[in-house]
Amino acid sequence: METDLAGWTDQEQAIAKQAFDLAYGRAIAQLTESLRERVGALQGAEDLWQLHDFLSIQRHSIEGHFDFRLDGILFVFASLVKDKLLGLDELSGLEVEKIEKITAMSKF
């Protein structure tokens, strides 16, 4: 197996990308559901502007949260596990040490 400079094998990179994409899909699904509820409750212009603000905040949050760079991906995964967007079992195949770090960081 080839390992890059950050200590990730090709297989681990594929597992990480798959887990990342899965969690991103869940986050977008949650946002979409929340948006449906909010749109259903729209009653006037003020609600529209609040919806705009909500979407802007969510976009900023998601874009900041979902950063797929291997040098910081353990922190991202820990946050996703803590937020219940990803299960530790979905990281199966990563080095035990990486999973232990994610587990420990997800508790804070």
Secondary structure, DSSP 8 states (H G I E B T S, - for coil): --B-TTS-BHHHHHHHHHHHHHHHHHHHHHHHHHHHHHHHT--SHHHHHHHHHHHHHHHHHHHHH----TTTHHHHHHHHHHTTSS-GGGGTTS-HHHHHHHHHHTT-
